[in-house]
């Protein structure tokens, strides 16, 4: 589980959205509520989300459990490069009316004794989610993580209870108006139920009846008996009563928590909160759009590239400053020498010509600054050479892309920027580029290409 809490949270229900810029879903902490339908239709006053949008942090979207579908597929290979296209084909075939479904899924390889090797996968299949996601993107609120209460509990139980991944378990979360029931098989979420309870003496009898019905449904789905029950909240000794009726051990993992004054629609998140809000889930317990995944994966490489470029720029600036100081010293020495010997008019002409020619040569720092500012995203410098007369520039670089079309677009951006920055005449074209047609692969199986070019400086 990620340890930081510095992110914004959007909690979605079937009817409403709740926006919190600091992860605290208490209405007294500045929680903003909007209807789901008006938000999707963009029929709301955008000013109500101004403070939420201004917060510079990642965004966690918590949706109802039933917006996700959880499945297990038999699959022999544990290689992600084979599992991912397999699931994409499954989703494309199963949901032809949801073309974006293959962008919203997560998976883990499982080795189960009863069924053999396979893949545990969960994906978003509720149509309203895709309308909501499009509306969030239009509002510049693209989520980094998309998860549910059941997945958040799964992550916490795996961290707290070492034997949880081997159990057929139920989690009972009591609250003032009823209970939430979560069922897990061998550590993976199976299904959940919400039980509303009457305010009467038969309150707990009604809950026990619903628990029994849910256990029967679990046995049908998992083809296994329930062997462990976890309880959150222990009103009036309910733990012992539940254990006696079901004939199974009941482990209390959290007692009655202080009321957090959450909206009733968010009661299922109550025990997941602490004083800092809701912790962001790990990637195995959430879904991220495939495009956002690529951006997250390449972000460290981009930062490294920028740091290297900054270091090189500082180096060349320092070198230029050092050379400039040496030149000034040389000028002073020559000036002193000229005072000690007669100088002809021809000598003045030669010296003036040398200074003029030297002033026309572009500085190394200025040239490298132009090159770095011309580089588009995904292009990193490998080698930079400038001859002693600052007449010719030789550069080699690597383009990190995932498709040929993206490679072409990056080349076009690079050439246009070089022509504009250096005012090249004649203008550089793609024919002036030299690149290695052999596609290289890095450890993450991402393609990259080697390119080089020459520039005659004016």
C-alpha positions, 0 to 999 in steps of 0.5 A: 500500500502506498504510504502517502495521503497527499491526493484528492479523492472523488467518491462516486455512488449510483446517484452522486459524486463527493469531491475532497481535495485532502482525502477527508470525506467529512462534510465539515472539511469542505466536501463538495457534493454534485449529482452524478447525472448533472455532472456527466451532462456537464450541467453544473456550475464549474465554480464549485470545483475551482478549489478542488481543481487547483489542488496539485496532486494525484486523484483517487476515484472510489466507485461502487463495488458493482461497477467492477466485474471480477473474473478468473481465467485459466491461463498457463503463462505468468508472463504479463506480455502474454496475459495483457493481450489475452485479457484485452481480447476477452474484453473486446469480445465480451463488451463490443458496446464498450470499446474503452473497456480494454483500457480499464482492467487490472490482473494478477497471476494465480496458482490455485490447487483446484483449478490450476494456473490462471489469471485473476482479473477485474475490470469496469463494465458499468456503462455509466462509468465511461460517461463519468470518466469522459466528464472527469477528463473534460473537467481536467480531473483524470484519475490516477487510481480507480478502486472500490471499498472491497478492493481497499479492504482486500489490500488491508486484510492482506497486509494485516493477516498473513494467512488471508490469501489462503482463506475463504473469508467474509468481512462484516462491517457494521454501521448504524443503519445496517451492514456491509458484507464482503466475501473473499476467496483465497485472498481475492474479492468475490462479491459484496452485499449491502444489508439495511436493518430495521430499528427494532428488536429483531435487528440482529436476527434480520442480519443473521438471516441475510448473512446465512443467505449470503454464505449460501451464495458464496458456497455456490460461487466459490465451490468452497465452504466459508472458513473465516469471518472478520468483523468491524464493529461489535455492537452489543456483543454481536461477535459472540452471537455471530460465532455461535449461530454460524459455528465459525470463528469470528475475528474482530479486527476493529471495534466501534470507531468514532463517528466521522459524520460521513454522508449516509451514502458513504457509510461503507468508507467509514472504517477505511478512513483515518485522520489523514483520509483514505490511503491510495491503493497499490496498482494490484488493487486498483485500475488505471487507464492504459494511457495514464499507466504509460505516462506514469511509467515514463515519468521517471525517465523524463525526470532523469532526462531533464536532470541530465540536461540541466547538469550538462547546461550548467557544465557548459555555462561554467565552461563558457564562463571559464573560457571567457575569463581566460580570453579576458586574461589573454587580451590583457596580456596582449595589450600589455605586450603591445604597449611595450612594442610598436604596433602598426596599423596592419596589426590593428586590422588583423587583431580587429578581424580576429576579434570580429570572427571570434564574436561571430562564432556561437558559444557552446552554452548557447548552442547546447541550450538551443539543442535541448530546448528543441527536443520533444518528449521521449527524445534524449541526447546521447552525444553532442560534438562541436568542432573547435571553430564552432562551424559544425555540430554533430548530435546523436539521440535516442527516441523512446516510443511505443509505436512507429507513428509516434516515432514519426511524429517525434521526428517531425517535431524535432526537425521543425524545432531545429529549423526554427531555433537555428534558422537553417537555410536550407531547412533540415528535412527527414532525409538529413536524419541518420537513424538505425532501423534496427528496433532496440528493446529495453527491459520493459519491452519498450521500443527505442530508436537511435538517430543522429544528425549534423548542423552547419552553424551560420 
